Amino acid sequence: MNEILERFVKDTPVFETDRLIFRPIRPGDAEDMYGYACDGEVTKYLLWSEHPDIGFTRRYIKRIGELYRQGEYYDWAAVRKSDRKMIGTAGFAQLDMKNSAGEIGYVLARPCWHQGYGTEMAKELIGFGFSYFGFNRIQARYMKENVYSRSVMDKCGMRFEGILREALFVKGEYRDIGVCSILRSEYLKDHELKVYQAGRRPFHIF
């Protein structure tokens, strides 16, 4: 395993933005997760379908714990600081350490839509990818119809690369998939790298 990835698996960083705390998902998050994961509008443009009941969510979180330990899961719970409620997840759908690249993904509860949380989550993921993993390229994908997710990518400074026609078979139909990306050189024109401390909430700017 890559040394950086091994360090990540051993002690995943916990960090924060202005309104959110990013920490590993845990069993106590089941009710909050089910609250948005059972919503068909939330899952409409995702690869997975809504959770049928909270028991399914609890089993899913248990599986996440196993994947964390195996170094095969790279998502955080996005927890709102004001009330400590988990309002979604944010993380990396793919890590390609050989090519120094990653793909971000995010899910947000419907009551929190159109309040800037998605952009806040995605911007922090991008900063984490370049700072902690040292990536050269970070991309995000979206179903063509999901204009709000595309808008988040635009606000994060990602560039539209194109549409992969009928690239994925999802929920019974082939879907067109858009791709946006940002390169390390582009990010560093307007941002500084950060130091993310293992298991610690604060981060320190260089």
C-alpha positions as a printed NumPy array, in Angstrom:
array([[  0.   ,   0.   ,   0.   ],
       [  1.184,   3.52 ,  -0.779],
       [  2.766,   5.164,   2.295],
       [  0.38 ,   8.138,   2.257],
       [ -2.659,   5.903,   1.859],
       [ -1.415,   3.638,   4.641],
       [ -1.156,   6.642,   6.951],
       [ -4.665,   7.73 ,   5.95 ],
       [ -6.117,   4.296,   6.756],
       [ -4.287,   4.067,  10.078],
       [ -5.453,   7.44 ,  11.359],
       [ -7.933,   9.226,   9.107],
       [ -7.787,  13.013,   9.556],
       [-10.733,  14.81 ,  11.116],
       [-11.092,  18.432,  10.032],
       [-13.524,  21.29 ,   9.599],
       [-14.747,  24.117,   7.408],
       [-16.659,  27.201,   8.514],
       [-19.905,  25.282,   9.   ],
       [-18.985,  21.602,   8.85 ],
       [-16.934,  18.928,  10.587],
       [-15.598,  16.052,   8.517],
       [-15.147,  12.838,  10.511],
       [-15.446,   9.088,   9.893],
       [-18.975,   7.7  ,   9.704],
       [-20.015,   5.829,  12.86 ],
       [-22.974,   3.72 ,  14.066],
       [-24.632,   6.643,  15.835],
       [-25.131,   8.32 ,  12.452],
       [-27.759,   5.786,  11.354],
       [-30.833,   7.947,  11.962],
       [-29.339,  11.021,  10.316],
       [-28.12 ,   9.004,   7.343],
       [-31.433,   7.23 ,   6.901],
       [-33.167,  10.612,   6.99 ],
       [-31.664,  11.537,   3.623],
       [-30.787,   8.092,   2.215],
       [-34.488,   7.122,   2.137],
       [-35.307,  10.179,   0.016],
       [-35.78 ,   9.327,  -3.658],
       [-35.026,  12.918,  -4.671],
       [-31.612,  12.677,  -2.981],
       [-30.751,   9.379,  -4.664],
       [-32.249,  10.302,  -8.049],
       [-28.868,  10.976,  -9.663],
       [-26.773,   8.601,  -7.562],
       [-25.572,   5.097,  -8.367],
       [-27.441,   3.656,  -5.371],
       [-31.155,   3.544,  -4.573],
       [-32.887,   4.853,  -1.464],
       [-32.569,   2.837,   1.749],
       [-35.756,   0.825,   2.411],
       [-35.572,   1.036,   6.217],
       [-33.255,   2.093,   9.029],
       [-32.149,  -1.5  ,   9.571],
       [-30.64 ,  -1.407,   6.084],
       [-28.822,   1.816,   6.999],
       [-27.422,   0.288,  10.185],
       [-26.125,  -2.728,   8.252],
       [-24.661,  -0.412,   5.646],
       [-22.789,   1.607,   8.274],
       [-21.48 ,  -1.607,   9.804],
       [-20.125,  -2.546,   6.394],
       [-18.548,   0.896,   6.083],
       [-16.662,   0.22 ,   9.327],
       [-15.233,  -2.939,   7.818],
       [-14.213,  -1.102,   4.655],
       [-12.521,   1.629,   6.715],
       [-10.393,  -1.015,   8.439],
       [ -9.524,  -2.613,   5.103],
       [ -8.499,   0.713,   3.593],
       [-11.23 ,   0.562,   0.945],
       [-13.507,   3.458,   1.926],
       [-12.65 ,   7.147,   1.756],
       [-15.78 ,   9.067,   2.763],
       [-16.442,  11.245,   5.79 ],
       [-19.653,  12.15 ,   7.552],
       [-20.363,  15.842,   6.929],
       [-21.608,  17.102,  10.294],
       [-23.175,  20.538,  10.727],
       [-21.452,  22.421,  13.528],
       [-24.547,  24.287,  14.679],
       [-26.43 ,  21.175,  15.813],
       [-23.96 ,  18.28 ,  15.27 ],
       [-26.337,  16.719,  12.75 ],
       [-24.905,  14.597,   9.938],
       [-26.256,  16.166,   6.757],
       [-24.482,  14.025,   4.181],
       [-21.227,  12.417,   3.181],
       [-18.226,  13.682,   1.267],
       [-15.153,  11.842,   0.113],
       [-13.279,  10.124,  -2.66 ],
       [-15.016,   7.665,  -4.933],
       [-11.66 ,   6.678,  -6.417],
       [ -8.01 ,   6.992,  -5.453],
       [ -5.435,   6.392,  -8.168],
       [ -2.147,   6.706,  -6.31 ],
       [ -0.117,   5.442,  -9.272],
       [ -1.272,   8.321, -11.441],
       [ -1.638,  10.827,  -8.591],
       [ -5.337,  11.336,  -9.227],
       [ -8.613,  11.097,  -7.368],
       [-12.349,  11.466,  -7.875],
       [-14.524,  13.285,  -5.37 ],
       [-18.169,  12.633,  -4.546],
       [-20.743,  14.119,  -2.192],
       [-24.312,  13.515,  -0.98 ],
       [-26.4  ,  16.12 ,   0.816],
       [-29.728,  15.94 ,   2.662],
       [-32.506,  17.731,   0.766],
       [-33.304,  20.305,   3.533],
       [-29.713,  21.521,   3.115],
       [-29.832,  22.033,  -0.645],
       [-29.221,  25.515,  -2.107],
       [-27.427,  26.774,   1.01 ],
       [-23.852,  26.421,  -0.218],
       [-23.101,  23.23 ,   1.703],
       [-22.364,  21.188,  -1.424],
       [-19.807,  23.7  ,  -2.62 ],
       [-18.287,  23.943,   0.856],
       [-17.91 ,  20.157,   0.954],
       [-16.465,  19.852,  -2.531],
       [-13.97 ,  22.684,  -2.094],
       [-12.626,  21.073,   1.051],
       [-12.311,  17.696,  -0.64 ],
       [-10.322,  19.276,  -3.443],
       [ -8.033,  21.023,  -0.97 ],
       [ -7.582,  17.779,   0.941],
       [ -6.745,  15.83 ,  -2.195],
       [ -4.033,  18.23 ,  -3.275],
       [ -2.653,  18.856,   0.219],
       [ -2.8  ,  15.435,   1.888],
       [ -2.568,  12.988,  -1.005],
       [ -0.486,  15.309,  -3.183],
       [ -2.673,  14.641,  -6.21 ],
       [ -1.941,  16.177,  -9.589],
       [ -5.526,  15.844, -10.826],
       [ -8.934,  15.659,  -9.167],
       [-12.12 ,  14.965, -11.083],
       [-15.825,  14.683, -10.402],
       [-18.553,  13.009, -12.445],
       [-22.27 ,  13.688, -12.623],
       [-25.317,  12.462, -14.499],
       [-26.007,  14.898, -17.32 ],
       [-29.386,  15.929, -15.909],
       [-27.957,  16.83 , -12.496],
       [-27.413,  20.522, -13.156],
       [-26.98 ,  21.351,  -9.469],
       [-24.052,  18.99 ,  -9.041],
       [-22.477,  20.445, -12.182],
       [-22.962,  23.916, -10.702],
       [-21.025,  22.882,  -7.585],
       [-18.139,  21.736,  -9.755],
       [-18.106,  25.036, -11.624],
       [-18.037,  26.981,  -8.344],
       [-15.032,  24.938,  -7.229],
       [-13.014,  25.96 , -10.263],
       [-13.288,  22.617, -12.012],
       [-13.236,  22.584, -15.807],
       [-15.81 ,  20.767, -17.89 ],
       [-14.143,  18.048, -19.978],
       [-17.082,  16.502, -21.779],
       [-19.942,  14.015, -21.726],
       [-19.381,  10.264, -21.789],
       [-22.398,   9.089, -23.742],
       [-24.387,   6.265, -22.1  ],
       [-21.315,   5.464, -20.009],
       [-23.105,   3.875, -17.047],
       [-26.101,   1.568, -16.746],
       [-27.913,   2.854, -13.668],
       [-31.321,   1.817, -12.349],
       [-32.385,   0.214, -15.572],
       [-31.127,   2.702, -18.135],
       [-27.943,   3.968, -19.742],
       [-26.935,   7.397, -18.487],
       [-24.786,  10.126, -19.992],
       [-22.02 ,  11.087, -17.576],
       [-20.348,  14.489, -17.42 ],
       [-16.748,  14.899, -16.273],
       [-15.114,  17.96 , -14.704],
       [-11.613,  18.25 , -13.289],
       [ -9.058,  20.54 , -11.725],
       [ -5.272,  20.225, -11.845],
       [ -2.845,  20.919,  -9.045],
       [ -1.236,  23.764, -11.011],
       [ -4.649,  25.407, -11.469],
       [ -5.552,  25.038,  -7.81 ],
       [ -2.279,  26.532,  -6.59 ],
       [ -2.843,  29.73 ,  -8.564],
       [ -5.493,  30.774,  -6.029],
       [ -4.966,  28.555,  -2.972],
       [ -2.342,  27.473,  -0.482],
       [ -1.869,  23.893,   0.605],
       [ -2.932,  22.896,   4.12 ],
       [ -1.595,  20.512,   6.741],
       [ -4.193,  17.94 ,   7.793],
       [ -3.42 ,  16.354,  11.142],
       [ -4.273,  12.714,  11.731],
       [ -7.226,  12.346,  14.038],
       [ -7.294,  16.069,  14.829],
       [-10.02 ,  18.539,  13.961],
       [ -8.   ,  21.754,  13.34 ],
       [ -5.798,  22.186,  10.323],
       [ -3.012,  24.688,   9.949],
       [ -2.237,  26.831,   6.951],
       [  1.358,  26.866,   5.715]])
